[in-house]
Amino acid sequence: MSESRPWPQRLMAALLICVLAAGCASTPGQVDPDRDPDPLERINRPIHDFNMTADRWVLRPVAKGYDTITPDPMQRGIRNFFRNLGEPVTAVHGLLQGRPVDSGRSTVRFVLNSTVGILGFFDVASQVGLSRERRDLGQTLGKWGFASGPYIVVPFLGPSTIRDGTGRVGDWFIDPYSHQFEGRQGLRNQLLVLNILDTRANLLPLDDVLEQAFDPYTFMRDSYLQQRRAMIRNGDVGDADDIFRDDFDDLDDLDDYEDY
């Protein structure tokens, strides 16, 4: 067993305490996350600016190079491979959310794409009518009634909330990627870099949208929170502003942004 595991466990416990606190009913004088989703804006904005600067000078140029030299079919295969690794997580949360049929579909997708689809490089399951979904612990906690807690911007990782940050740590324990390559740190690091590059390259079309926004920070925050609410409602965007529907017709774009 890896000796580095205790720190995620401690971090997860600390974040779970934050989630439990955020899920309690608000009392007078406390911040209501539903009315003020960003009470930490003074802290979040500098981190957002740092992330955007690092992206502009480092990650985006490298992603553009990757996008230029990597053929589209190969990029689709790489993206399918990493998305396939997420199917077991989706299957588990399908059960936790009381949707056994959806859980079974994700399980079949994983088995079919891992075998016939050659380790997931080909999305055979979608071709036979088994559509892809994405579920995570943050969404499951939302289904169980936990409030999102304040919006936070994590250095290098980007938008999140207290609830979703807890979910990322919790999902680490059931994510095949976290355990499949133990003892092969070099290979795991290479795959992590490849996943980051491919995800960022897939998001290049969204750069113009952010640059045209009056306030990129607010636009990114509102888009992220709206997308997460839609996931909890299983894709029903409700009364969300038309701007989000127009710019993010495919919620997978925002799913990828969250992973980036």
C-alpha positions in Angstrom: 0.0 0.0 0.0 1.3 3.4 -0.9 2.7 5.4 2.0 1.3 8.7 0.6 -2.3 7.8 1.2 -2.8 9.1 4.7 -2.6 12.8 3.6 -5.7 12.5 1.3 -7.5 10.8 4.1 -6.8 13.7 6.5 -7.6 16.2 3.8 -10.9 14.5 3.0 -11.9 14.4 6.7 -11.2 18.1 7.1 -13.2 18.9 3.9 -16.1 16.7 5.0 -16.3 18.8 8.2 -16.6 21.9 6.1 -19.3 20.3 4.0 -21.3 19.3 7.0 -21.0 22.8 8.3 -22.1 24.2 4.9 -25.0 21.8 4.8 -26.5 23.1 8.1 -29.2 25.6 8.0 -28.0 29.2 8.0 -28.5 31.3 11.1 -28.7 35.1 11.3 -25.3 36.7 10.7 -24.0 33.7 8.7 -23.4 33.7 4.9 -26.1 31.9 3.0 -24.2 30.2 0.0 -27.4 30.2 -2.0 -27.7 34.0 -1.8 -24.0 34.8 -1.7 -22.2 31.9 -3.5 -18.9 33.7 -3.5 -18.1 35.2 0.0 -14.4 34.4 -0.6 -14.2 36.6 -3.8 -11.3 38.7 -2.4 -9.3 35.5 -2.1 -10.6 33.8 -5.2 -9.9 36.6 -7.6 -6.1 36.7 -7.1 -5.9 32.9 -7.4 -8.0 33.1 -10.6 -5.7 35.7 -12.0 -2.7 33.6 -11.1 -4.3 30.5 -12.8 -5.1 32.6 -15.9 -1.5 33.9 -16.1 0.0 30.4 -15.8 -2.4 29.2 -18.4 -1.7 32.0 -20.8 2.1 31.7 -20.7 2.5 27.9 -20.1 -0.4 25.6 -20.5 -2.2 27.2 -23.4 0.8 27.4 -25.8 1.7 23.8 -25.0 -1.9 22.7 -25.5 -1.9 24.5 -28.9 1.2 22.7 -29.9 -0.3 19.4 -28.9 -3.5 20.2 -30.8 -1.5 21.1 -33.9 0.7 18.0 -34.0 -1.9 15.4 -32.8 -4.5 14.2 -35.4 -8.1 14.6 -34.4 -8.8 10.8 -34.4 -5.9 10.3 -32.0 -7.2 13.1 -29.7 -10.6 11.5 -29.7 -9.1 8.2 -28.8 -7.0 9.7 -25.9 -10.1 11.5 -24.6 -12.2 8.4 -24.8 -9.5 6.5 -22.9 -9.5 8.9 -20.0 -13.3 9.2 -20.0 -13.6 5.4 -19.9 -11.5 5.4 -16.7 -14.2 7.5 -15.1 -17.0 5.1 -15.8 -16.5 3.0 -12.6 -16.8 6.2 -10.5 -20.0 7.1 -12.4 -21.4 3.6 -11.9 -20.8 3.8 -8.1 -22.5 7.2 -7.8 -25.4 6.0 -9.9 -26.1 3.5 -7.1 -25.5 6.0 -4.4 -28.0 8.3 -6.1 -30.7 5.6 -6.3 -30.4 5.1 -10.1 -29.4 1.4 -10.6 -30.3 1.4 -14.3 -27.9 4.3 -14.9 -25.3 2.6 -12.8 -25.7 -0.6 -14.9 -25.4 1.3 -18.1 -22.1 2.9 -17.0 -20.8 -0.6 -15.9 -21.7 -2.0 -19.3 -20.1 1.0 -21.0 -16.9 0.4 -19.1 -16.7 -3.3 -19.9 -17.7 -2.9 -23.6 -15.3 0.0 -24.2 -12.4 -1.6 -22.3 -12.7 -4.8 -24.3 -14.2 -4.3 -27.8 -13.2 -0.6 -27.6 -9.6 -1.5 -27.0 -9.0 -0.1 -23.5 -11.5 2.6 -24.1 -9.8 4.3 -27.1 -13.0 3.7 -29.1 -16.4 4.6 -27.7 -18.2 1.5 -28.9 -20.9 1.8 -26.2 -22.1 5.2 -27.6 -22.3 3.7 -31.0 -24.8 1.0 -29.8 -26.9 3.6 -28.0 -25.4 3.5 -24.5 -24.9 7.2 -23.8 -22.2 8.5 -21.5 -23.0 10.2 -18.2 -20.8 11.7 -15.6 -21.5 11.5 -11.9 -19.2 12.3 -8.9 -19.3 12.6 -5.2 -19.9 16.3 -5.2 -23.1 15.7 -7.3 -24.1 12.8 -5.0 -23.7 15.0 -1.9 -25.8 17.6 -3.6 -28.5 14.9 -4.2 -28.4 14.1 -0.6 -29.1 17.7 0.3 -25.7 19.0 1.2 -25.3 22.7 0.3 -22.5 23.5 -2.0 -20.7 25.8 0.4 -18.7 28.8 -0.8 -17.3 29.0 -4.3 -13.5 28.5 -4.2 -10.8 28.8 -6.8 -8.0 26.3 -6.3 -4.5 27.1 -7.6 -3.8 25.3 -10.8 -7.1 23.3 -10.6 -9.6 26.1 -11.0 -13.2 26.5 -10.0 -14.7 24.4 -7.3 -16.8 24.6 -4.1 -16.3 23.1 -0.6 -18.7 20.3 -1.5 -17.1 19.6 -4.9 -13.6 19.8 -3.4 -14.6 17.2 -0.9 -16.0 15.1 -3.7 -12.7 15.2 -5.7 -10.8 13.8 -2.7 -13.4 11.2 -2.0 -13.6 10.0 -5.6 -9.8 9.5 -5.5 -10.4 6.3 -3.5 -12.6 4.7 -6.2 -11.0 6.1 -9.3 -9.2 3.3 -11.2 -6.5 5.8 -12.3 -5.5 6.4 -8.7 -4.7 2.8 -8.0 -4.0 1.1 -11.4 -0.6 2.6 -11.8 0.7 2.3 -8.2 4.3 1.4 -8.2 4.6 2.9 -11.7 4.9 6.5 -10.8 6.7 7.5 -14.0 3.9 6.1 -16.2 1.2 7.6 -14.0 2.8 11.0 -14.2 3.1 10.8 -18.0 -0.6 9.9 -18.3 -1.5 12.7 -16.0 0.4 15.2 -18.2 -1.2 13.7 -21.3 -4.7 14.0 -19.7 -4.1 17.7 -18.8 -2.8 18.5 -22.3 -5.7 16.8 -24.0 -8.3 18.4 -21.7 -6.8 21.8 -22.2 -6.7 21.3 -26.0 -10.3 20.3 -26.0 -11.1 23.6 -24.2 -9.3 25.9 -26.7 -12.5 26.9 -28.5 -13.8 28.4 -25.2 -10.9 30.8 -24.9 -12.6 33.4 -27.2 -15.8 33.2 -25.0 -13.8 34.0 -21.9 -11.8 36.8 -23.5 -15.0 38.4 -24.8 -16.7 38.3 -21.4 -16.9 41.6 -19.5 -15.7 40.0 -16.4 -14.0 36.6 -17.1 -13.9 35.7 -13.4 -17.7 36.2 -12.9 -18.5 34.5 -16.1 -16.4 31.4 -15.2 -17.8 31.3 -11.7 -21.5 31.6 -12.8 -20.9 29.1 -15.6 -19.4 26.6 -13.2 -22.1 26.9 -10.6 -24.9 26.7 -13.2 -23.3 23.6 -14.7 -23.1 21.9 -11.3 -26.7 22.7 -10.4 -27.6 21.2 -13.8 -25.8 18.0 -13.0 -27.6 17.7 -9.7 -30.9 18.1 -11.6 -29.7 15.5 -14.2 -29.1 18.1 -16.9 -32.2 20.2 -16.4 -30.8 23.8 -16.6 -34.1 25.2 -15.4 -34.2 29.0 -15.6 -30.5 29.4 -16.4 -29.6 32.4 -18.5 -29.7 31.9 -22.2 -26.0 33.0 -22.4 -25.0 29.7 -20.7 -27.1 27.6 -23.0 -25.8 29.4 -26.1 -22.1 29.2 -25.1 -22.1 25.8 -23.5 -24.6 23.7 -25.4 -22.5 20.6 -24.7 -22.1 20.4 -20.9 -19.2 18.1 -21.5 -17.1 21.2 -22.2 -17.8 22.4 -18.7 -17.2 18.9 -17.3 -13.8 19.0 -18.9 -13.1 22.5 -17.6 -13.9 21.2 -14.1 -11.4 18.3 -14.6 -8.7 20.7 -15.9 
